[in-house]
């Protein structure tokens, strides 16, 4: 099915400008994808979902008969830290949230799922907060 073109995309190469017609549905999707505040809101939502899932895992750890007393204490400490977090905002850093290396990987996997985009490892390794992650995602459409 063909869609009526309603906007144009200009792409610069070293010697020329190229103009392409873009179907209406594409231009709407690109505008939605690149809207800065929407991107940050979606990153925040993904982080919140990760935190809620992590809390559920930790709660399960506390009732597990397979974990040692020391491991349960560690799980409780992490759970307490997550419960004390204020609302997730763009200013939240992974360090402030108490995320370890595995948590950082998992939260970014949640963001990747939200945006249907796989981040290169060298990029993901350098993202340390909600705002940095949103800035990276926002830059993809430019």
C-alpha positions in Angstrom: 0.0 0.0 0.0 1.4 3.4 -1.0 1.0 6.4 1.3 0.8 10.0 0.1 4.0 11.9 0.5 3.5 15.0 2.6 7.0 16.1 3.6 10.5 16.1 2.4 13.8 15.0 3.9 17.0 16.7 2.8 20.2 14.8 3.1 23.6 16.4 2.6 26.4 14.4 1.1 29.9 15.8 0.4 29.0 17.4 -2.9 25.2 17.7 -3.1 21.9 18.0 -1.3 19.4 15.2 -1.9 15.7 15.6 -1.4 13.4 12.7 -0.8 9.7 12.5 -0.4 8.7 10.8 2.9 5.3 9.1 3.3 2.9 10.9 5.8 3.1 8.0 8.2 6.9 8.1 8.3 7.1 11.8 8.9 4.6 11.6 11.8 6.6 8.7 13.3 9.9 10.5 13.0 8.4 13.7 14.6 7.1 11.6 17.5 10.3 9.7 17.9 12.4 12.9 18.0 10.2 15.0 20.3 12.6 15.7 23.2 10.2 15.8 26.1 8.4 12.7 24.8 11.8 10.9 24.6 12.7 11.8 28.2 9.2 10.8 29.4 9.6 7.4 27.7 13.1 6.9 29.1 11.7 7.7 32.6 8.9 5.2 32.1 11.4 2.5 31.1 13.5 3.3 34.2 10.5 3.2 36.4 9.5 -0.2 35.0 13.0 -1.5 35.6 13.0 -0.3 39.2 9.6 -1.9 39.8 10.8 -5.1 38.3 14.0 -5.0 40.4 11.9 -4.4 43.6 9.8 -7.5 42.8 13.0 -9.6 42.3 14.4 -8.4 45.6 11.1 -9.1 47.4 11.3 -12.6 46.0 14.9 -12.9 47.2 13.8 -12.0 50.7 11.3 -14.9 50.9 13.6 -17.4 49.2 14.7 -20.4 51.2 17.8 -20.8 48.9 19.5 -17.5 49.9 21.8 -17.1 52.8 21.1 -14.7 55.6 23.9 -12.4 54.3 22.5 -12.4 50.8 19.1 -11.6 52.2 20.6 -8.6 54.1 22.2 -7.4 50.9 18.9 -7.7 49.0 17.1 -5.8 51.8 19.7 -3.0 51.7 19.2 -2.6 47.9 15.5 -2.8 48.2 15.5 -0.1 50.9 17.6 2.2 48.7 15.2 1.7 45.8 12.2 2.4 48.0 13.8 5.6 49.2 14.3 7.0 45.7 12.3 10.0 44.9 10.2 10.1 41.7 12.3 9.3 38.6 13.3 12.5 36.8 15.7 13.4 34.1 18.3 14.2 36.8 18.4 10.7 38.1 21.9 9.1 37.7 22.5 5.4 37.8 24.9 6.0 40.7 22.3 7.9 42.7 19.8 5.1 42.2 22.3 2.7 43.6 22.6 0.7 40.3 25.5 -1.8 40.0 27.0 -2.7 36.7 24.4 -5.3 36.0 21.6 -2.9 36.9 23.0 -0.4 34.5 23.0 -2.9 31.6 19.5 -4.1 32.5 18.0 -0.6 32.7 19.5 0.3 29.3 18.1 -3.0 27.9 14.7 -1.8 29.1 15.2 1.6 27.3 16.3 -0.3 24.1 13.1 -2.3 24.3 11.0 0.9 24.7 12.6 2.5 21.6 13.2 -0.7 19.6 16.8 0.4 19.2 20.0 -1.5 20.1 22.7 0.8 21.5 26.3 0.1 20.7 28.2 -1.1 23.8 30.6 1.8 23.6 27.7 4.2 23.8 25.8 2.3 26.5 28.9 2.1 28.7 29.1 5.9 28.8 25.4 6.6 29.6 25.2 7.4 33.3 21.7 9.0 33.8 18.2 9.4 32.5 19.1 12.8 30.9 22.2 11.4 29.1 20.1 8.4 27.8 17.3 10.7 26.6 19.9 13.0 24.9 21.4 10.0 23.1 18.0 8.7 21.9 16.9 12.2 20.9 20.0 12.5 18.7 19.2 9.4 16.7 16.6 11.1 14.6 18.9 14.0 13.7 
